C-alpha cells in the first residue's frame, strides 16, 4: 500500500503539473458566483465545473482536481460523471473531507477544523467514487495574541489524525495548514508563525505514524499581511518561503503544492517561478491554487453558455503560466500570449 500511495503522491507533483483546487463549499462558491452575477444552483455549479474539466488545461497542466462532496457525485450534461471527465484527461480526482473551520471553544478568535468523526467510513465511500487523494485545511489567523500554542496543537493533531485515516484507506492526504495573509503584520511575523506551525504539524504527523513519502504538503507562502505598510518583493517572498520550508519540511515529502491565499493571479505565478529558479530544492514545488487558477475563467464565463470557450481559454492560460512557473520557466512577457 505504501508504494501505491507514493506513486499517487509523485503523480500529483509531476513535472510541470499542479492541482486545481475546485473544492469550494456551497457557501464559498456562492460568494464567487455572486461576484460574477451568477445564481448558485446545483446546475450552475455543475455547468461551471464541467467547463473546467473539459478544458485543454486538464491534459497538460493539471495533475489532480480537489472536489467538493456534491461535485464528486455529479454528472455532466451528457450523463458522463464529472469524475470520469477528470480521469479521461489523465488527472486524478481528489476530495475535500474536512467539515470546515469552526470557532474553537475557549480560544476566542481562533478556529479548529472539524470532520474527524466517521471519517474512515467517508473515505471508503470516496475511494469507491474514484478519489485517490484528499484534502483537509487548518486555518491559522495572525493577530494580537494569536495564534496560541493550544490552537496550533489542536489543528496539527487533527491534520495528522486525518492524514493517518487517509493512508489507512489508500488515499493520499494533502496536509494544508494555511496561515492567512489577512492583517497588517510584516513578512517576519508570517515567517515566524509558519515556521512554528509547520514544526508542530510534522511532529504530530510523526506521532500519528504518517508516511511522509505518501503525502503532499499544501502550505501558504511567506508574505506580509494584505494590509501591511511594507509589501515584499517577488525575490524576498521566494527566498523566505524556501528558507522556512527547508528548515521544517523533511526531504521525504515528495512535493509541496502551494495555496494562493488571495494573492493576485500573476503574483502567485511569479512567486512560484522565483522559488524554482533558486534551485537546489529537496522536494518538488508546484501549485494547488483555487482562486489564482479560477478568478480569470469565472470572470470570462459570467454564467453564459456563449462564453464557455473563452472561460476555458482563460483557465488554460493561467494553468499554462503556472505550469511554466513550476518548471522555473515563466516570465512576465509570456502573460500577454494566450495559450495555444
Ligand atoms: C477552493 O477553496 C477551497 C475550499 O474553501 P472552503 O472550504 O472555505 O469553501 C480552499 O480550501 C482552497 O483549496 C485553499 O484555500 C486554496 O485555495 P486558494 O484560493 O487559497 O489558492
Boltz pocket constraint, residues with backbone or C-beta under 6 A from the ligand:
constraints:
  - pocket:
      binder: B
      contacts: [[A, 21], [A, 22], [A, 23], [A, 24], [A, 25], [A, 26], [A, 27], [A, 28], [A, 29], [A, 66], [A, 100], [A, 137], [A, 178], [A, 258], [A, 259], [A, 260], [A, 261], [A, 262], [A, 288], [A, 289], [A, 290], [A, 291], [A, 292]]
      max_distance: 6.0
